């Protein structure tokens, strides 16, 4: 058997509809992510800004500590 046949066989053997939905959503998300969906939906300015931020992250002078982030954004980090 090849991988597609194996995959079809696996799907056919699962009776739990909710489990199948979960698997489907996971595979769909992985497929979308691998095809550059997020990147392709950014504007040119957003792409430039993201690439600039990425490059700047290599300079430790541009970074802040984990503790400082927790202090500044603690209200969003609490469960």
N, CA, C and O atoms as a Tripos MOL2 file, in Angstrom:
@<TRIPOS>MOLECULE
protein
  316   315    79     0     0
PROTEIN
NO_CHARGES

@<TRIPOS>ATOM
      1 N           0.8350   -1.1960    0.0000 N.3       1 UNK1
      2 CA          0.0000    0.0000    0.0000 C.3       1 UNK1
      3 C           0.8720    1.2480    0.0000 C.2       1 UNK1
      4 O           1.9770    1.2440    0.5410 O.2       1 UNK1
      5 N           0.3650    2.3200   -0.6130 N.am      2 UNK2
      6 CA          1.0730    3.5940   -0.5370 C.3       2 UNK2
      7 C           0.4570    4.4500    0.5670 C.2       2 UNK2
      8 O          -0.5490    4.0690    1.1650 O.2       2 UNK2
      9 N           1.0460    5.5770    0.8280 N.am      3 UNK3
     10 CA          0.6200    6.3960    1.9630 C.3       3 UNK3
     11 C          -0.8220    6.8810    1.8230 C.2       3 UNK3
     12 O          -1.5410    6.9490    2.8190 O.2       3 UNK3
     13 N          -1.2540    7.2170    0.6210 N.am      4 UNK4
     14 CA         -2.6420    7.6600    0.4420 C.3       4 UNK4
     15 C          -3.6230    6.5340    0.7480 C.2       4 UNK4
     16 O          -4.6550    6.7480    1.3850 O.2       4 UNK4
     17 N          -3.2930    5.3490    0.2900 N.am      5 UNK5
     18 CA         -4.1530    4.2000    0.5830 C.3       5 UNK5
     19 C          -4.1770    3.9130    2.0790 C.2       5 UNK5
     20 O          -5.2290    3.6230    2.6490 O.2       5 UNK5
     21 N          -3.0000    3.9970    2.7120 N.am      6 UNK6
     22 CA         -2.9330    3.7960    4.1640 C.3       6 UNK6
     23 C          -3.7740    4.8360    4.8900 C.2       6 UNK6
     24 O          -4.4930    4.5270    5.8400 O.2       6 UNK6
     25 N          -3.6680    6.0560    4.4270 N.am      7 UNK7
     26 CA         -4.4050    7.1420    5.0640 C.3       7 UNK7
     27 C          -5.9100    6.9480    4.9020 C.2       7 UNK7
     28 O          -6.6660    7.1220    5.8580 O.2       7 UNK7
     29 N          -6.3390    6.5930    3.7140 N.am      8 UNK8
     30 CA         -7.7600    6.3170    3.4740 C.3       8 UNK8
     31 C          -8.2540    5.1650    4.3440 C.2       8 UNK8
     32 O          -9.3510    5.2120    4.9010 O.2       8 UNK8
     33 N          -7.4340    4.1450    4.4480 N.am      9 UNK9
     34 CA         -7.7980    2.9930    5.2830 C.3       9 UNK9
     35 C          -7.9490    3.4110    6.7480 C.2       9 UNK9
     36 O          -8.8870    2.9990    7.4310 O.2       9 UNK9
     37 N          -7.0210    4.2260    7.2120 N.am     10 UNK10
     38 CA         -7.0950    4.7110    8.5850 C.3      10 UNK10
     39 C          -8.3740    5.5170    8.8030 C.2      10 UNK10
     40 O          -9.0790    5.3060    9.7900 O.2      10 UNK10
     41 N          -8.6690    6.4200    7.9080 N.am     11 UNK11
     42 CA         -9.8870    7.2390    8.0120 C.3      11 UNK11
     43 C         -11.1240    6.3510    8.0250 C.2      11 UNK11
     44 O         -12.0230    6.5370    8.8450 O.2      11 UNK11
     45 N         -11.1630    5.4070    7.1320 N.am     12 UNK12
     46 CA        -12.3140    4.5010    7.0540 C.3      12 UNK12
     47 C         -12.4900    3.6600    8.3140 C.2      12 UNK12
     48 O         -13.5980    3.2170    8.6160 O.2      12 UNK12
     49 N         -11.4120    3.4410    9.0430 N.am     13 UNK13
     50 CA        -11.5030    2.5920   10.2400 C.3      13 UNK13
     51 C         -11.9230    3.3720   11.4920 C.2      13 UNK13
     52 O         -12.2240    2.7640   12.5190 O.2      13 UNK13
     53 N         -11.9470    4.7010   11.4230 N.am     14 UNK14
     54 CA        -12.3110    5.5120   12.5900 C.3      14 UNK14
     55 C         -13.8080    5.7730   12.5660 C.2      14 UNK14
     56 O         -14.3400    6.3410   11.6120 O.2      14 UNK14
     57 N         -14.4740    5.3530   13.6240 N.am     15 UNK15
     58 CA        -15.9360    5.5000   13.7150 C.3      15 UNK15
     59 C         -16.3670    6.7770   14.4470 C.2      15 UNK15
     60 O         -17.4940    7.2420   14.2760 O.2      15 UNK15
     61 N         -15.4790    7.3330   15.2490 N.am     16 UNK16
     62 CA        -15.7940    8.5040   16.0690 C.3      16 UNK16
     63 C         -15.7810    9.7720   15.2040 C.2      16 UNK16
     64 O         -14.7220   10.2220   14.7660 O.2      16 UNK16
     65 N         -16.9520   10.3340   14.9660 N.am     17 UNK17
     66 CA        -17.0930   11.5000   14.0920 C.3      17 UNK17
     67 C         -16.3370   12.7240   14.6340 C.2      17 UNK17
     68 O         -15.7310   13.4740   13.8680 O.2      17 UNK17
     69 N         -16.3790   12.9160   15.9490 N.am     18 UNK18
     70 CA        -15.6790   14.0540   16.5510 C.3      18 UNK18
     71 C         -14.1670   13.9120   16.4100 C.2      18 UNK18
     72 O         -13.4640   14.8900   16.1550 O.2      18 UNK18
     73 N         -13.6810   12.7030   16.5740 N.am     19 UNK19
     74 CA        -12.2590   12.4520   16.3930 C.3      19 UNK19
     75 C         -11.8600   12.7250   14.9450 C.2      19 UNK19
     76 O         -10.8200   13.3340   14.6950 O.2      19 UNK19
     77 N         -12.6630   12.2880   14.0070 N.am     20 UNK20
     78 CA        -12.3830   12.5610   12.5980 C.3      20 UNK20
     79 C         -12.3630   14.0600   12.3130 C.2      20 UNK20
     80 O         -11.5040   14.5410   11.5740 O.2      20 UNK20
     81 N         -13.3050   14.7970   12.8940 N.am     21 UNK21
     82 CA        -13.3300   16.2550   12.7160 C.3      21 UNK21
     83 C         -12.0480   16.8800   13.2600 C.2      21 UNK21
     84 O         -11.4730   17.7750   12.6400 O.2      21 UNK21
     85 N         -11.6070   16.4060   14.4140 N.am     22 UNK22
     86 CA        -10.3780   16.9310   15.0100 C.3      22 UNK22
     87 C          -9.1760   16.6630   14.1160 C.2      22 UNK22
     88 O          -8.3560   17.5510   13.8830 O.2      22 UNK22
     89 N          -9.0760   15.4450   13.6220 N.am     23 UNK23
     90 CA         -7.9810   15.1010   12.7020 C.3      23 UNK23
     91 C          -8.0380   15.9550   11.4380 C.2      23 UNK23
     92 O          -7.0160   16.4480   10.9620 O.2      23 UNK23
     93 N          -9.2170   16.1180   10.9160 N.am     24 UNK24
     94 CA         -9.3870   16.9140    9.6980 C.3      24 UNK24
     95 C          -8.9240   18.3490    9.9240 C.2      24 UNK24
     96 O          -8.1940   18.9050    9.1030 O.2      24 UNK24
     97 N          -9.3460   18.9470   11.0320 N.am     25 UNK25
     98 CA         -8.9680   20.3270   11.3370 C.3      25 UNK25
     99 C          -7.4620   20.4540   11.5170 C.2      25 UNK25
    100 O          -6.8620   21.4300   11.0670 O.2      25 UNK25
    101 N          -6.8510   19.4760   12.1710 N.am     26 UNK26
    102 CA         -5.4090   19.4930   12.3660 C.3      26 UNK26
    103 C          -4.6670   19.4210   11.0360 C.2      26 UNK26
    104 O          -3.7510   20.2030   10.7810 O.2      26 UNK26
    105 N          -5.0630   18.4920   10.2080 N.am     27 UNK27
    106 CA         -4.4050   18.3260    8.9060 C.3      27 UNK27
    107 C          -4.6280   19.5650    8.0380 C.2      27 UNK27
    108 O          -3.7210   20.0100    7.3350 O.2      27 UNK27
    109 N          -5.8220   20.1070    8.0920 N.am     28 UNK28
    110 CA         -6.1250   21.3060    7.3160 C.3      28 UNK28
    111 C          -5.2420   22.4790    7.7630 C.2      28 UNK28
    112 O          -4.7120   23.2080    6.9250 O.2      28 UNK28
    113 N          -5.0830   22.6610    9.0740 N.am     29 UNK29
    114 CA         -4.2550   23.7370    9.6000 C.3      29 UNK29
    115 C          -2.8000   23.5530    9.1800 C.2      29 UNK29
    116 O          -2.1470   24.5050    8.7530 O.2      29 UNK29
    117 N          -2.3040   22.3440    9.3020 N.am     30 UNK30
    118 CA         -0.9170   22.0690    8.8980 C.3      30 UNK30
    119 C          -0.7330   22.3710    7.4180 C.2      30 UNK30
    120 O           0.2650   22.9740    7.0220 O.2      30 UNK30
    121 N          -1.6780   21.9590    6.6140 N.am     31 UNK31
    122 CA         -1.5900   22.1820    5.1760 C.3      31 UNK31
    123 C          -1.5960   23.6720    4.8510 C.2      31 UNK31
    124 O          -0.8080   24.1290    4.0230 O.2      31 UNK31
    125 N          -2.4700   24.4240    5.4900 N.am     32 UNK32
    126 CA         -2.5490   25.8640    5.2540 C.3      32 UNK32
    127 C          -1.2500   26.5290    5.6960 C.2      32 UNK32
    128 O          -0.7030   27.3600    4.9710 O.2      32 UNK32
    129 N          -0.7510   26.1710    6.8790 N.am     33 UNK33
    130 CA          0.4840   26.7600    7.3920 C.3      33 UNK33
    131 C           1.6610   26.4720    6.4760 C.2      33 UNK33
    132 O           2.4950   27.3480    6.2420 O.2      33 UNK33
    133 N           1.7370   25.2570    5.9570 N.am     34 UNK34
    134 CA          2.8600   24.8900    5.0980 C.3      34 UNK34
    135 C           2.7920   25.5860    3.7460 C.2      34 UNK34
    136 O           3.8130   25.7330    3.0740 O.2      34 UNK34
    137 N           1.6330   26.0030    3.3500 N.am     35 UNK35
    138 CA          1.4870   26.6690    2.0630 C.3      35 UNK35
    139 C           1.6380   28.1820    2.1620 C.2      35 UNK35
    140 O           1.3570   28.8900    1.1950 O.2      35 UNK35
    141 N           2.0800   28.6950    3.3190 N.am     36 UNK36
    142 CA          2.3600   30.1100    3.4570 C.3      36 UNK36
    143 C           1.1350   30.9920    3.5650 C.2      36 UNK36
    144 O           1.1930   32.1710    3.2150 O.2      36 UNK36
    145 N           0.0330   30.4500    4.0390 N.am     37 UNK37
    146 CA         -1.2120   31.2050    4.1230 C.3      37 UNK37
    147 C          -1.0390   32.5060    4.9080 C.2      37 UNK37
    148 O          -1.4580   33.5720    4.4550 O.2      37 UNK37
    149 N          -0.4290   32.4130    6.0690 N.am     38 UNK38
    150 CA         -0.2770   33.6110    6.9010 C.3      38 UNK38
    151 C           0.6020   34.6530    6.2180 C.2      38 UNK38
    152 O           0.2390   35.8270    6.1430 O.2      38 UNK38
    153 N           1.7390   34.2260    5.7300 N.am     39 UNK39
    154 CA          2.6710   35.1490    5.0740 C.3      39 UNK39
    155 C           2.0210   35.7840    3.8390 C.2      39 UNK39
    156 O           2.1440   36.9890    3.6200 O.2      39 UNK39
    157 N           1.3440   34.9880    3.0540 N.am     40 UNK40
    158 CA          0.7460   35.4980    1.8130 C.3      40 UNK40
    159 C          -0.3960   36.4660    2.0610 C.2      40 UNK40
    160 O          -0.7670   37.2210    1.1620 O.2      40 UNK40
    161 N          -0.9650   36.4600    3.2690 N.am     41 UNK41
    162 CA         -2.0550   37.3720    3.5760 C.3      41 UNK41
    163 C          -1.5920   38.6610    4.2490 C.2      41 UNK41
    164 O          -2.4180   39.4940    4.6240 O.2      41 UNK41
    165 N          -0.2870   38.8320    4.4060 N.am     42 UNK42
    166 CA          0.2520   40.0760    4.9330 C.3      42 UNK42
    167 C           0.4200   41.0790    3.8050 C.2      42 UNK42
    168 O           0.6940   40.7060    2.6640 O.2      42 UNK42
    169 N           0.2530   42.3600    4.1310 N.am     43 UNK43
    170 CA          0.5320   43.4110    3.1440 C.3      43 UNK43
    171 C           2.0520   43.5130    2.9870 C.2      43 UNK43
    172 O           2.8020   42.9520    3.7850 O.2      43 UNK43
    173 N           2.4950   44.2240    1.9630 N.am     44 UNK44
    174 CA          3.9320   44.3960    1.7610 C.3      44 UNK44
    175 C           4.5540   45.1340    2.9420 C.2      44 UNK44
    176 O           5.6600   44.7960    3.3610 O.2      44 UNK44
    177 N           3.8660   46.1320    3.4840 N.am     45 UNK45
    178 CA          4.3750   46.8530    4.6570 C.3      45 UNK45
    179 C           4.4850   45.9320    5.8730 C.2      45 UNK45
    180 O           5.4580   46.0070    6.6230 O.2      45 UNK45
    181 N           3.4910   45.0630    6.0680 N.am     46 UNK46
    182 CA          3.5340   44.1220    7.1910 C.3      46 UNK46
    183 C           4.6900   43.1400    7.0360 C.2      46 UNK46
    184 O           5.3620   42.8080    8.0130 O.2      46 UNK46
    185 N           4.9210   42.6770    5.8150 N.am     47 UNK47
    186 CA          6.0350   41.7660    5.5630 C.3      47 UNK47
    187 C           7.3670   42.4390    5.8700 C.2      47 UNK47
    188 O           8.2390   41.8490    6.5080 O.2      47 UNK47
    189 N           7.5180   43.6940    5.4060 N.am     48 UNK48
    190 CA          8.7540   44.4330    5.6620 C.3      48 UNK48
    191 C           8.9590   44.6390    7.1580 C.2      48 UNK48
    192 O          10.0680   44.4700    7.6660 O.2      48 UNK48
    193 N           7.8850   45.0040    7.8650 N.am     49 UNK49
    194 CA          7.9760   45.2240    9.3030 C.3      49 UNK49
    195 C           8.3580   43.9440   10.0370 C.2      49 UNK49
    196 O           9.1780   43.9710   10.9540 O.2      49 UNK49
    197 N           7.7730   42.8400    9.6400 N.am     50 UNK50
    198 CA          8.0830   41.5570   10.2680 C.3      50 UNK50
    199 C           9.5360   41.1580   10.0150 C.2      50 UNK50
    200 O          10.2210   40.6980   10.9280 O.2      50 UNK50
    201 N          10.0030   41.3330    8.7880 N.am     51 UNK51
    202 CA         11.3930   40.9950    8.4720 C.3      51 UNK51
    203 C          12.3650   41.9080    9.2110 C.2      51 UNK51
    204 O          13.4250   41.4590    9.6480 O.2      51 UNK51
    205 N          12.0170   43.1810    9.3540 N.am     52 UNK52
    206 CA         12.8570   44.1210   10.1120 C.3      52 UNK52
    207 C          12.9320   43.6900   11.5710 C.2      52 UNK52
    208 O          14.0130   43.6460   12.1580 O.2      52 UNK52
    209 N          11.7770   43.3710   12.1530 N.am     53 UNK53
    210 CA         11.7460   42.9260   13.5500 C.3      53 UNK53
    211 C          12.5740   41.6580   13.7270 C.2      53 UNK53
    212 O          13.2840   41.5090   14.7230 O.2      53 UNK53
    213 N          12.4850   40.7540   12.7720 N.am     54 UNK54
    214 CA         13.2620   39.5150   12.8320 C.3      54 UNK54
    215 C          14.7600   39.8240   12.8260 C.2      54 UNK54
    216 O          15.5110   39.3010   13.6490 O.2      54 UNK54
    217 N          15.1820   40.6670   11.9050 N.am     55 UNK55
    218 CA         16.6060   41.0280   11.8260 C.3      55 UNK55
    219 C          17.0640   41.7240   13.1060 C.2      55 UNK55
    220 O          18.1560   41.4520   13.6040 O.2      55 UNK55
    221 N          16.2310   42.6250   13.6390 N.am     56 UNK56
    222 CA         16.5830   43.3560   14.8560 C.3      56 UNK56
    223 C          16.6620   42.4350   16.0660 C.2      56 UNK56
    224 O          17.3480   42.7490   17.0390 O.2      56 UNK56
    225 N          15.9760   41.3140   16.0160 N.am     57 UNK57
    226 CA         15.9730   40.3980   17.1630 C.3      57 UNK57
    227 C          17.3240   39.7210   17.3810 C.2      57 UNK57
    228 O          17.5540   39.1350   18.4390 O.2      57 UNK57
    229 N          18.2080   39.7910   16.4080 N.am     58 UNK58
    230 CA         19.5310   39.1930   16.5600 C.3      58 UNK58
    231 C          20.4700   40.0740   17.3840 C.2      58 UNK58
    232 O          21.5220   39.6110   17.8240 O.2      58 UNK58
    233 N          20.1000   41.3300   17.5930 N.am     59 UNK59
    234 CA         20.8820   42.2500   18.4110 C.3      59 UNK59
    235 C          20.2950   42.2530   19.8170 C.2      59 UNK59
    236 O          19.1650   42.7020   20.0110 O.2      59 UNK59
    237 N          21.0390   41.7620   20.7920 N.am     60 UNK60
    238 CA         20.5200   41.6440   22.1570 C.3      60 UNK60
    239 C          20.1170   42.9820   22.7590 C.2      60 UNK60
    240 O          19.3360   43.0160   23.7090 O.2      60 UNK60
    241 N          20.6310   44.0760   22.2310 N.am     61 UNK61
    242 CA         20.2400   45.4070   22.7190 C.3      61 UNK61
    243 C          18.7830   45.7150   22.3900 C.2      61 UNK61
    244 O          18.1830   46.5880   23.0170 O.2      61 UNK61
    245 N          18.2170   45.0250   21.4340 N.am     62 UNK62
    246 CA         16.8260   45.2520   21.0330 C.3      62 UNK62
    247 C          15.8410   44.3630   21.7830 C.2      62 UNK62
    248 O          14.6310   44.4790   21.5920 O.2      62 UNK62
    249 N          16.3480   43.4830   22.6290 N.am     63 UNK63
    250 CA         15.4990   42.5250   23.3300 C.3      63 UNK63
    251 C          15.2300   42.9730   24.7540 C.2      63 UNK63
    252 O          16.0060   43.7240   25.3460 O.2      63 UNK63
    253 N          14.1090   42.4950   25.2950 N.am     64 UNK64
    254 CA         13.8140   42.7310   26.7010 C.3      64 UNK64
    255 C          13.7070   41.3800   27.3930 C.2      64 UNK64
    256 O          13.4450   40.3590   26.7580 O.2      64 UNK64
    257 N          13.9110   41.3910   28.6870 N.am     65 UNK65
    258 CA         13.9280   40.1340   29.4370 C.3      65 UNK65
    259 C          12.5160   39.5610   29.5770 C.2      65 UNK65
    260 O          11.5130   40.2610   29.4380 O.2      65 UNK65
    261 N          12.4860   38.2850   29.8530 N.am     66 UNK66
    262 CA         11.2200   37.6000   30.0960 C.3      66 UNK66
    263 C          10.5090   38.2140   31.2990 C.2      66 UNK66
    264 O           9.2900   38.3830   31.2950 O.2      66 UNK66
    265 N          11.2830   38.5410   32.3170 N.am     67 UNK67
    266 CA         10.7100   39.1590   33.5190 C.3      67 UNK67
    267 C          10.0580   40.4940   33.1920 C.2      67 UNK67
    268 O           8.9850   40.8040   33.7080 O.2      67 UNK67
    269 N          10.6930   41.2780   32.3470 N.am     68 UNK68
    270 CA         10.1340   42.5830   31.9670 C.3      68 UNK68
    271 C           8.8370   42.4040   31.1800 C.2      68 UNK68
    272 O           7.8910   43.1710   31.3620 O.2      68 UNK68
    273 N           8.7880   41.4220   30.3270 N.am     69 UNK69
    274 CA          7.5580   41.1340   29.5750 C.3      69 UNK69
    275 C           6.4460   40.7550   30.5340 C.2      69 UNK69
    276 O           5.3150   41.2210   30.4000 O.2      69 UNK69
    277 N           6.7680   39.9080   31.5040 N.am     70 UNK70
    278 CA          5.7580   39.4910   32.4770 C.3      70 UNK70
    279 C           5.2430   40.6860   33.2650 C.2      70 UNK70
    280 O           4.0460   40.7680   33.5430 O.2      70 UNK70
    281 N           6.1260   41.6190   33.6310 N.am     71 UNK71
    282 CA          5.6990   42.8080   34.3590 C.3      71 UNK71
    283 C           4.8110   43.7070   33.4980 C.2      71 UNK71
    284 O           3.7900   44.2130   33.9640 O.2      71 UNK71
    285 N           5.2010   43.8980   32.2600 N.am     72 UNK72
    286 CA          4.4630   44.7930   31.3670 C.3      72 UNK72
    287 C           3.1340   44.2100   30.8990 C.2      72 UNK72
    288 O           2.1740   44.9510   30.6870 O.2      72 UNK72
    289 N           3.0700   42.8950   30.7360 N.am     73 UNK73
    290 CA          1.9000   42.2860   30.1370 C.3      73 UNK73
    291 C           1.2680   41.2170   31.0350 C.2      73 UNK73
    292 O           0.5490   40.3390   30.5590 O.2      73 UNK73
    293 N           1.5440   41.3060   32.3220 N.am     74 UNK74
    294 CA          1.0680   40.3070   33.2700 C.3      74 UNK74
    295 C          -0.4290   40.0960   33.2640 C.2      74 UNK74
    296 O          -0.8970   38.9730   33.4520 O.2      74 UNK74
    297 N          -1.1930   41.1660   33.0490 N.am     75 UNK75
    298 CA         -2.6480   41.0060   33.0920 C.3      75 UNK75
    299 C          -3.1700   40.0980   31.9900 C.2      75 UNK75
    300 O          -4.2450   39.5160   32.1300 O.2      75 UNK75
    301 N          -2.4240   39.9640   30.8890 N.am     76 UNK76
    302 CA         -2.8440   39.0750   29.8070 C.3      76 UNK76
    303 C          -2.2630   37.6720   29.9540 C.2      76 UNK76
    304 O          -2.6880   36.7420   29.2680 O.2      76 UNK76
    305 N          -1.2980   37.5250   30.8450 N.am     77 UNK77
    306 CA         -0.6410   36.2350   31.0050 C.3      77 UNK77
    307 C          -1.2270   35.3990   32.1300 C.2      77 UNK77
    308 O          -0.9100   34.2170   32.2650 O.2      77 UNK77
    309 N          -2.0770   36.0130   32.9350 N.am     78 UNK78
    310 CA         -2.6790   35.2830   34.0550 C.3      78 UNK78
    311 C          -3.8150   34.4090   33.5650 C.2      78 UNK78
    312 O          -4.5920   34.8010   32.6940 O.2      78 UNK78
    313 N          -3.9020   33.1880   34.1530 N.am     79 UNK79
    314 CA         -4.9820   32.2740   33.7300 C.3      79 UNK79
    315 C          -6.3440   32.7480   34.1670 C.2      79 UNK79
    316 O          -7.3460   32.0900   33.8880 O.2      79 UNK79
@<TRIPOS>BOND
     1     1     2 1
     2     2     3 1
     3     3     4 2
     4     3     5 am
     5     5     6 1
     6     6     7 1
     7     7     8 2
     8     7     9 am
     9     9    10 1
    10    10    11 1
    11    11    12 2
    12    11    13 am
    13    13    14 1
    14    14    15 1
    15    15    16 2
    16    15    17 am
    17    17    18 1
    18    18    19 1
    19    19    20 2
    20    19    21 am
    21    21    22 1
    22    22    23 1
    23    23    24 2
    24    23    25 am
    25    25    26 1
    26    26    27 1
    27    27    28 2
    28    27    29 am
    29    29    30 1
    30    30    31 1
    31    31    32 2
    32    31    33 am
    33    33    34 1
    34    34    35 1
    35    35    36 2
    36    35    37 am
    37    37    38 1
    38    38    39 1
    39    39    40 2
    40    39    41 am
    41    41    42 1
    42    42    43 1
    43    43    44 2
    44    43    45 am
    45    45    46 1
    46    46    47 1
    47    47    48 2
    48    47    49 am
    49    49    50 1
    50    50    51 1
    51    51    52 2
    52    51    53 am
    53    53    54 1
    54    54    55 1
    55    55    56 2
    56    55    57 am
    57    57    58 1
    58    58    59 1
    59    59    60 2
    60    59    61 am
    61    61    62 1
    62    62    63 1
    63    63    64 2
    64    63    65 am
    65    65    66 1
    66    66    67 1
    67    67    68 2
    68    67    69 am
    69    69    70 1
    70    70    71 1
    71    71    72 2
    72    71    73 am
    73    73    74 1
    74    74    75 1
    75    75    76 2
    76    75    77 am
    77    77    78 1
    78    78    79 1
    79    79    80 2
    80    79    81 am
    81    81    82 1
    82    82    83 1
    83    83    84 2
    84    83    85 am
    85    85    86 1
    86    86    87 1
    87    87    88 2
    88    87    89 am
    89    89    90 1
    90    90    91 1
    91    91    92 2
    92    91    93 am
    93    93    94 1
    94    94    95 1
    95    95    96 2
    96    95    97 am
    97    97    98 1
    98    98    99 1
    99    99   100 2
   100    99   101 am
   101   101   102 1
   102   102   103 1
   103   103   104 2
   104   103   105 am
   105   105   106 1
   106   106   107 1
   107   107   108 2
   108   107   109 am
   109   109   110 1
   110   110   111 1
   111   111   112 2
   112   111   113 am
   113   113   114 1
   114   114   115 1
   115   115   116 2
   116   115   117 am
   117   117   118 1
   118   118   119 1
   119   119   120 2
   120   119   121 am
   121   121   122 1
   122   122   123 1
   123   123   124 2
   124   123   125 am
   125   125   126 1
   126   126   127 1
   127   127   128 2
   128   127   129 am
   129   129   130 1
   130   130   131 1
   131   131   132 2
   132   131   133 am
   133   133   134 1
   134   134   135 1
   135   135   136 2
   136   135   137 am
   137   137   138 1
   138   138   139 1
   139   139   140 2
   140   139   141 am
   141   141   142 1
   142   142   143 1
   143   143   144 2
   144   143   145 am
   145   145   146 1
   146   146   147 1
   147   147   148 2
   148   147   149 am
   149   149   150 1
   150   150   151 1
   151   151   152 2
   152   151   153 am
   153   153   154 1
   154   154   155 1
   155   155   156 2
   156   155   157 am
   157   157   158 1
   158   158   159 1
   159   159   160 2
   160   159   161 am
   161   161   162 1
   162   162   163 1
   163   163   164 2
   164   163   165 am
   165   165   166 1
   166   166   167 1
   167   167   168 2
   168   167   169 am
   169   169   170 1
   170   170   171 1
   171   171   172 2
   172   171   173 am
   173   173   174 1
   174   174   175 1
   175   175   176 2
   176   175   177 am
   177   177   178 1
   178   178   179 1
   179   179   180 2
   180   179   181 am
   181   181   182 1
   182   182   183 1
   183   183   184 2
   184   183   185 am
   185   185   186 1
   186   186   187 1
   187   187   188 2
   188   187   189 am
   189   189   190 1
   190   190   191 1
   191   191   192 2
   192   191   193 am
   193   193   194 1
   194   194   195 1
   195   195   196 2
   196   195   197 am
   197   197   198 1
   198   198   199 1
   199   199   200 2
   200   199   201 am
   201   201   202 1
   202   202   203 1
   203   203   204 2
   204   203   205 am
   205   205   206 1
   206   206   207 1
   207   207   208 2
   208   207   209 am
   209   209   210 1
   210   210   211 1
   211   211   212 2
   212   211   213 am
   213   213   214 1
   214   214   215 1
   215   215   216 2
   216   215   217 am
   217   217   218 1
   218   218   219 1
   219   219   220 2
   220   219   221 am
   221   221   222 1
   222   222   223 1
   223   223   224 2
   224   223   225 am
   225   225   226 1
   226   226   227 1
   227   227   228 2
   228   227   229 am
   229   229   230 1
   230   230   231 1
   231   231   232 2
   232   231   233 am
   233   233   234 1
   234   234   235 1
   235   235   236 2
   236   235   237 am
   237   237   238 1
   238   238   239 1
   239   239   240 2
   240   239   241 am
   241   241   242 1
   242   242   243 1
   243   243   244 2
   244   243   245 am
   245   245   246 1
   246   246   247 1
   247   247   248 2
   248   247   249 am
   249   249   250 1
   250   250   251 1
   251   251   252 2
   252   251   253 am
   253   253   254 1
   254   254   255 1
   255   255   256 2
   256   255   257 am
   257   257   258 1
   258   258   259 1
   259   259   260 2
   260   259   261 am
   261   261   262 1
   262   262   263 1
   263   263   264 2
   264   263   265 am
   265   265   266 1
   266   266   267 1
   267   267   268 2
   268   267   269 am
   269   269   270 1
   270   270   271 1
   271   271   272 2
   272   271   273 am
   273   273   274 1
   274   274   275 1
   275   275   276 2
   276   275   277 am
   277   277   278 1
   278   278   279 1
   279   279   280 2
   280   279   281 am
   281   281   282 1
   282   282   283 1
   283   283   284 2
   284   283   285 am
   285   285   286 1
   286   286   287 1
   287   287   288 2
   288   287   289 am
   289   289   290 1
   290   290   291 1
   291   291   292 2
   292   291   293 am
   293   293   294 1
   294   294   295 1
   295   295   296 2
   296   295   297 am
   297   297   298 1
   298   298   299 1
   299   299   300 2
   300   299   301 am
   301   301   302 1
   302   302   303 1
   303   303   304 2
   304   303   305 am
   305   305   306 1
   306   306   307 1
   307   307   308 2
   308   307   309 am
   309   309   310 1
   310   310   311 1
   311   311   312 2
   312   311   313 am
   313   313   314 1
   314   314   315 1
   315   315   316 2
@<TRIPOS>SUBSTRUCTURE
     1 UNK1         2 RESIDUE 1 A UNK
     2 UNK2         6 RESIDUE 1 A UNK
     3 UNK3        10 RESIDUE 1 A UNK
     4 UNK4        14 RESIDUE 1 A UNK
     5 UNK5        18 RESIDUE 1 A UNK
     6 UNK6        22 RESIDUE 1 A UNK
     7 UNK7        26 RESIDUE 1 A UNK
     8 UNK8        30 RESIDUE 1 A UNK
     9 UNK9        34 RESIDUE 1 A UNK
    10 UNK10       38 RESIDUE 1 A UNK
    11 UNK11       42 RESIDUE 1 A UNK
    12 UNK12       46 RESIDUE 1 A UNK
    13 UNK13       50 RESIDUE 1 A UNK
    14 UNK14       54 RESIDUE 1 A UNK
    15 UNK15       58 RESIDUE 1 A UNK
    16 UNK16       62 RESIDUE 1 A UNK
    17 UNK17       66 RESIDUE 1 A UNK
    18 UNK18       70 RESIDUE 1 A UNK
    19 UNK19       74 RESIDUE 1 A UNK
    20 UNK20       78 RESIDUE 1 A UNK
    21 UNK21       82 RESIDUE 1 A UNK
    22 UNK22       86 RESIDUE 1 A UNK
    23 UNK23       90 RESIDUE 1 A UNK
    24 UNK24       94 RESIDUE 1 A UNK
    25 UNK25       98 RESIDUE 1 A UNK
    26 UNK26      102 RESIDUE 1 A UNK
    27 UNK27      106 RESIDUE 1 A UNK
    28 UNK28      110 RESIDUE 1 A UNK
    29 UNK29      114 RESIDUE 1 A UNK
    30 UNK30      118 RESIDUE 1 A UNK
    31 UNK31      122 RESIDUE 1 A UNK
    32 UNK32      126 RESIDUE 1 A UNK
    33 UNK33      130 RESIDUE 1 A UNK
    34 UNK34      134 RESIDUE 1 A UNK
    35 UNK35      138 RESIDUE 1 A UNK
    36 UNK36      142 RESIDUE 1 A UNK
    37 UNK37      146 RESIDUE 1 A UNK
    38 UNK38      150 RESIDUE 1 A UNK
    39 UNK39      154 RESIDUE 1 A UNK
    40 UNK40      158 RESIDUE 1 A UNK
    41 UNK41      162 RESIDUE 1 A UNK
    42 UNK42      166 RESIDUE 1 A UNK
    43 UNK43      170 RESIDUE 1 A UNK
    44 UNK44      174 RESIDUE 1 A UNK
    45 UNK45      178 RESIDUE 1 A UNK
    46 UNK46      182 RESIDUE 1 A UNK
    47 UNK47      186 RESIDUE 1 A UNK
    48 UNK48      190 RESIDUE 1 A UNK
    49 UNK49      194 RESIDUE 1 A UNK
    50 UNK50      198 RESIDUE 1 A UNK
    51 UNK51      202 RESIDUE 1 A UNK
    52 UNK52      206 RESIDUE 1 A UNK
    53 UNK53      210 RESIDUE 1 A UNK
    54 UNK54      214 RESIDUE 1 A UNK
    55 UNK55      218 RESIDUE 1 A UNK
    56 UNK56      222 RESIDUE 1 A UNK
    57 UNK57      226 RESIDUE 1 A UNK
    58 UNK58      230 RESIDUE 1 A UNK
    59 UNK59      234 RESIDUE 1 A UNK
    60 UNK60      238 RESIDUE 1 A UNK
    61 UNK61      242 RESIDUE 1 A UNK
    62 UNK62      246 RESIDUE 1 A UNK
    63 UNK63      250 RESIDUE 1 A UNK
    64 UNK64      254 RESIDUE 1 A UNK
    65 UNK65      258 RESIDUE 1 A UNK
    66 UNK66      262 RESIDUE 1 A UNK
    67 UNK67      266 RESIDUE 1 A UNK
    68 UNK68      270 RESIDUE 1 A UNK
    69 UNK69      274 RESIDUE 1 A UNK
    70 UNK70      278 RESIDUE 1 A UNK
    71 UNK71      282 RESIDUE 1 A UNK
    72 UNK72      286 RESIDUE 1 A UNK
    73 UNK73      290 RESIDUE 1 A UNK
    74 UNK74      294 RESIDUE 1 A UNK
    75 UNK75      298 RESIDUE 1 A UNK
    76 UNK76      302 RESIDUE 1 A UNK
    77 UNK77      306 RESIDUE 1 A UNK
    78 UNK78      310 RESIDUE 1 A UNK
    79 UNK79      314 RESIDUE 1 A UNK
